[in-house]
Each structure stands twice: as C-alpha cells, then as structure tokens.
Amino acid sequence: MERMMDVESYGIPYVSEKIGLQNVEGIVVNRAEDSVRNGLTNYPHTVNGFICAICIKGRAELKINFQKRLLEPYTLMVILPGSMMEPIEISDDLHIDTIFFDPDFVSRDSFSNNYMFFHEIRQIPCVRLNDESFEIFKQHHTNISMHYYREESRSKADILQFLLLALLAEIKDVYKTNDEQGQKHTRATELTAVFFDLLYHHHKEERSVSFYAQKMHLTSKYLTTIIRKQTGKSILVWINEAVVAQAKSLLKTTNLSVMEITDVLNFAESSLFCRFFKRYTNMTPSAYRGN
C-alpha cells in the first residue's frame, strides 16, 4: 500500500516554521537559547535531516533509536537522518546550540564511503566533550549562525556549505579520538550494538526473537541472555517498545489511517494492532492521535 504524505514531517521546513527561525533552504540554525527547547515535540518522531547539537546548560533525557540518552553540558549530540527521537524529560533551562541540515545541502561526497563513521554515530549519538572540543564546537555554531543570519550575502549558501564540511570533519575527529581512548569492545557489547542496528532497520516488519537471532547466527536463548545482561531488558521488550514508538510517530506525524498503520507495522488485523497499542499505552490509537 502506498504511504500518504507526512502532515508534520520533522524536517527543515517544519522545524523552521515551528520554532520561528529564518529558513535558508536546506539548513536551520538556532539563535535564541530557548528556541530548540520550545520546538521539541512530546512524541516520538523520525528526524528527516542531520542534527549536530551541543548542550550549553540544562538537561534532557531522550530516546534516540529506542535507547535512552542523557544530554547535559559538554555533550555533543549527533543524529543521523532517519533516526527515531523521543524527548522524555526536558529541564526548563535547557539550552542547546543546534544545526539541523539536509545532507543534500552539502556535497554528497561528504556522506559517501562513510559507513563505519555513521555506524559509530548510530551506536553512540551522544559524546562527552573535553574543554577544548567544547569551545571549538561552540565556535563552529557561532560562525555558522553568524553567516546564516546575515541579511545580505550573495555567497551565503556556499559559505555555509564549507563551514558545514569543517563541522563534519570536526565531528569525525571527535569520534575517532573517542574510539581510540575508549575501552575495548567486548563480544557482548558488539553483539548488543548489532542487535540494535538490526532492530532499527527491521522493527516494523519483524517482531520475533528468532528473526534477530538468525540474522546474527546465534541461538535465541544465547542472544536473549546477552541482551538482558547488557541492557536489563528482554529482546521482546525492546522490540515492543520500538514498535510502540514507531506507531506513536505515525499517529502523530502522518495522516495514515489506523488500518494503513496496521499494514505498515505488519499486523495481520487492525484489531490486533489496537489491542497491542492499548496494552502498552492505555489508550486506543485514535485516542492517542487526538490527545
């Protein structure tokens, strides 16, 4: 079944309008301290762009691709296009300097042949910065913001593209340094990372433990034991939480009917989907959409 158009796609145009920021095609940069906090949704949503943000003050607890992450001062947060994000708890004084851009805004070459780099970001979207790196990223935001808000500049887009390339290079350097200084990956942590990568790609179609175990060439019992030890939750809990988050996002950000969402999430009947959704939210899909 062909999917309908998003009503509130969390991309550049939506964010620009929601937060009231100037919209240079393909990029949004905050200026006011509270603009990002005020623009956050209170439901899961798919991010249709590349986000680079540093927390200046305050605190935020988010789910990024179904896993909880903490955002606090000196934290760099990088979110890839297509990621699922859900704000859980946001402090009233949260100040995040954010750059949100479409990958097409910069050279495609910058995003090609970078699978391992993006794989690392997907696994670890939040990184603690040292004093020097924190000041460097603040300066990157200042420079990009300054050119973004210039009233007259014939070369604004070109300048912003070059500045974003420098920003991406800095992000790469941080992740490379973080990886070199980090602890060695154990087999358990590597398997857990592979599981969450598979969950991200297949949660809409596959809800059985055996599917993920077979993909990883493991027994269901062994994989279940590893994931529970590493995360404190069973595989089924993670799968169901991912499906619920996706359902919430589709209900809030698209005009797909409940029947269409049933098909997208691979439920045999809408009644089964409705019972599943209510079991985890205490609300029917229609009630959640209208709430």
ABEGO torsion letter per residue (X at the ends): XBBBBBABBBBAAAAAAAAGBBBBBGBBBBABAAAAAAABBABBBBBBEBBBBBBABEBBBBBBGGBBBBBBBGBBBBBBBGBBBBBABBBAABBBBBBBBBAAABBAAAABGAAAAAAAAAABABBBBBAAAAAAAAAAAAAAAAAAABABBAAAAAAAAAAAAAAAAAAAAAAAAAAAABBBBBAAAAAAAAAAAAAAAAAAABABAAAAAAAAGBBAAAAAAAAAAAAGBBAAAAAAAAAAAAAAAAAAABABBAAAAAAAAGBABAAAAAAAAAAAAGBBAAAAAAX
